[in-house]
Amino acid sequence: MATKADLRSFIYSSVVLVVLFFSADQLVGYFLENLVLQQKKGEYHAMNYVMNNVDEELLIFGSSRAVRHYDPDVIDDSLRLSAFNVGKLGNTLLYSDAVFAQILSYHKPKVVILDISPIEFAKTERERGQKSMVNALLKFNHLPEIESKIEALSPKELILSKIFRTYKFNSALYTLFINDNGKSNLEASKGFAARKGVKVSEHLVVENNKDYEEDPVLVNTFYNFLEKARKHNIEVHVVISPTTLKQVNTSVAKIKAITHEFGYNFVDVSLRPEFRAVSLYYDKTHLNEFGARKFSELIGETLGKGRNPGSRRIQIASHFD
């Protein structure tokens, strides 16, 4: 039978273990937070730059299609505007909106290109995008703009990351410790990462999207993104870049209507004939390095034609819509 002394000893031991656990969590978490800041190349080096130091005149937002399709050097050559690709693999409009808010806290670009999916407002995109956005940005929850965006979408995750300092690094340890060895540095890539090769055989694939359902949170997020740009007098070009998918039941009509409501340019290149060749694609939804260069040249040249001499403003030719 347990005595009072045994009970006191058990309680004492339990308290000590809890204190040791939280102390270790705080120390390891502090170490990992500093490790993120010390990255010299790779994913978190790029994110650190975007969150705190980006100063280019033209910024490209979006998911993997932004990262894979827009070469800042090619666009810079056409427009004579410094450019940087702040897109993020595996993410959606939710991530773009949060990062845009953070960038605006310290820098105002002149021009923004937002690459957007034909099904950007689908509930399936919300489910996928919310998880990816929170997972990516929890490491930067000390930034007020990022914290507020995460809190609005997933307060539980934010609370856990505040209580347990190591929680936000659960899926990042390998990347942090190898520092993305072998990957191109930020100065060379400017956020752009083309795919090489061809892994697609059909130049056009029809998808019906029978289960398409619009998510109001994503629609509001799009409004918020454009409203922030308008408030800061930033030019925005909303672009659907090339794809082999011809999709039925999409967000395109609403994306176009909202974009025009704000007076911005809507650019749909998704099914343009010059991007039908299989040789330009890595997979069904991503261009390869040759397709990306051709597309970046087209975007840069078309935006450049709309520039007025002596003006910093750009207008995409109306036939592009």
N, C-alpha and C positions, 0 to 999 in steps of 0.2 A: 504494500500500500504506500502510495506516494505521500511524503511528508511535506509540510509547509516549506521546509528548506529546499526540498527537491523542486517544488513549484517555483520558488523564487529563483533558483538556479536556472530553471528552464526559461523563465521569462527574461532573465538577464541575458542568457545566451542568445535568445531570439532577437532581443533588442540590439545586441552587439552585431549579430549577423546582418540585420536590416541596415544598421548604420554603415557597416563595412561595404555592403552591396551598393548603397546609394553613393557612398564616397568614391568607390571604384568607378561607378557609372559616371559620376561628375568628372573625375580625373581623365578617364578614357575619352569621354565626350569632348572635354576641353582639348585634348591632344588631337582628336580627329578634326575638330573645327579649325585648328591651326594648320593641320595637314592639308585641308581643302585650300586654304589661302596660300600655301607654299607650292602648289602644283605649278610646274614649269611648262607643261604642254598637256594636250589631251582635253577630255570633256570638262573637267572642273576648272582647268585653267581658262578655257573659253567662257564658261559660265561666270567666273569671277570677273573677267573683263567686261562682259555684257552687263552684269549687275552694278559695276562700280566705275568703269572707266571708258566705255565706248564713247567716241566723239566724232564718228563719221557723219557726213552730211546726208547720206542716203542709207536707210536701214531696210533689210528684207526680213519679214516675219513669216512664220509658217511652220509646218511640220517637216517630215522627211522630204517632201516634194520641194520645199523651199531649200533645204540643205543640199539636195542633189541637183537642182535645176538652175540655180542662179549663181553665176560666177561674178563676184564683185569686181574683179579686175577687168573683165570684159565690159561690164556696165560702166565702170569708171572711165574706160577708154572712150566710150561714146558720149558720155554726159559731162565729163570733167568735174564730177562730183565724187568725193571719197565715199566708198561704199563698204558695208559690212553685212554679213549674213548672220542674223541672230536666231535663225530657225533652230528647231530641236527635234531630233529623231523621236518618233513615237508619240509626239504630242499634237495638240489641237489648238483651236482658238482660245481655250481657257488659259493655256500656257502663254500664248502670244499676248493676251490682254494683260496678264499679270506682269510679264516682263516689260511691256510697253509702259505700264504705270510706274515701274521702278526706274526705267531709263529716264522718263520725264521728270523724275525727282531731282535729276542733276544735269540733264542734257536735252536740248530740243533739236532734233534733226530737221532738215529742210524738207525731205521727201521720205515717204514710207511706201514700200510695196508689201502688201499683205497677200501671200499666196493662200488660197482657200480651196477646200475640197468641194466637189459638186454635191456631196451629201453632208456638208459641214454642220447643218442643224439637226441631224438625225439623233434620236435618243441613244442609239448604239454608240455614236461618237461621243456623247456626253459621258456615258459609262466608262468608255476606254480613256477618254481624254482627262477626266477628273482624277482617275487613279494615277495616270502618268504624270500629270501636272503636280499633284501633291508629292509624289515620290521624288520628283526632280527638285522641287523648290523648298522642301522642308529643310535642306541644308542651309538655306538662306533666310530662315524664318526670323532672324534677328533684324532684318530690314522691314520697317513698318509697312511699306506698300505690299510686300510679299506676304507678310503675316496676315494682313487684312484680307487678302484674296484667298488664302488657305482657310482662314477662319470662316469665311462666307460659304465655302463649299464643303469643308470637312473639319468642323471644330474638334471632333474627337481625336483626329490625327494630330492636330496642333497641340492639344492638351497633353497627349502622350509624349510628344517630342519635347515639351517643356518640363514634364516631370522626369522623364528618362532621357538624359542628354545623348545617349548613344542610339536611341530609337531611330532617329532620322538617317542613320548610316547603315542600317541593316543590309541594304542591297548595294552599298557603295564601297565596301572594304577592299575588295579585289582591285577595283579600278584605282582607288586612292593609293594603295601600296605599290602597284606596278607603275603608276603615273602614266598609263597608256603608252608604254614603251613602243617605239617604232612608228607612232602615228605622226602625221605632219604637224608642224608647229603653227601657232595662231597667226603669226606675221605672214607666213606663206599662204595659208589657206583662206584667211579672213572669214572663217566659218563655213566655207564651201567644201563639200566632199563628194565628188562625182563617183559613180559606180562604173566599173569597167566590164566589158563583155555584153553578151546578149543571152537572155534566158527567157525569151518570149518568141512564140512562133506565129501568132495571129496578129495582124495589124489593127483589127477591130473586134472587140468582144462586147456583146450586149448583156447588160445586167438589169433586171427588172426592179430590184429593190422592193419586192411586194410588201415587206414588213416595215417600210419606211414610215416613221412617225416623228413629227417635229417636236423638238424640245425647246420650251420657252426660255430656259436659262441660257441656252446657246444663242438664241435670237437676241436676248437682252445683252449678252456679252458682246455681240457684234455691234450693237448700238453703242455700247459703252466705249468700245475701241474707237469707233469713228467720232464719237462726241469728244473724246480726249484730244484727238487730232485736230478737230475743228476749234476747240478751245485754245489750242496752242498755235493755230494758223499753220498747220502742217499739211502739205499736199499728200494725198493718199491715192494709190492705185490698187484696186482689189483685182487680183488675177487668178484665173483658173488655168493652170499650166497644162501642157500636153499630157495625154493619157491614151491608152488603147481601149479604154472602157467607154462605151456609149450607154449611159445610164438613164433608166426610166424611173420616175418618181424621185425627184431630187430637190435640193434647196436652191437651185440656180435662180429661178424666177424671183424668189424673195430676196436673195443676196443682191441681185441686180437692182431691184426696186429700192431697197434700203440704201444701197450705195448711191444711187441717183438722188434719193431724198436728201442726202447730205451734200450733193453737188460734186461728188467725186467720180472718178472714172472706173468703170467696170470693164474688165478685159477677159474675154473667154477665148483662150487659144486651144482649148481641150481637143477639138476635133478639126483643126485647120489641116487642109490637105498636105501641106509641106511637112507635116509631122506624122504621116501615116506609115512611113517606112519602118519595118521591124528593126532594121539595123540601128535605129536611133534610141532603142529602148533596152534597158537592163531587164525589167520585168513589166507586168501589166500597167503599173501606175508610175514607174520611175524611168526617166531618161537615163541613158548612159553618158559617158564623158563627151561623146561626139554630139549627141542630142542636146546635152546641156549647153555646150558651146554655141550651137546653132540657135537655141532658144534665147540664151543670154544676149547674143548679137542682135536678134530680132527685137527683144525688149529694149535694149540700149539704143538701137538705131531709131526705133519708132518713137520712143520718148524724146530722143534728141531732135527729131524733125519738128516736134511741137514746141520747141523752145524759142522764145522771142529774143532777138539780139539785145544784149544788155540786161535781160531779165533772168531771174533765178527760177522762174516758174516753168513748169513742164505741163504739156497737155498731150495725152495720147490721142492719136488720130481717131476720128469717130468711126472709121470703117473697121477698127479693131474690135468694136463692141458687137 
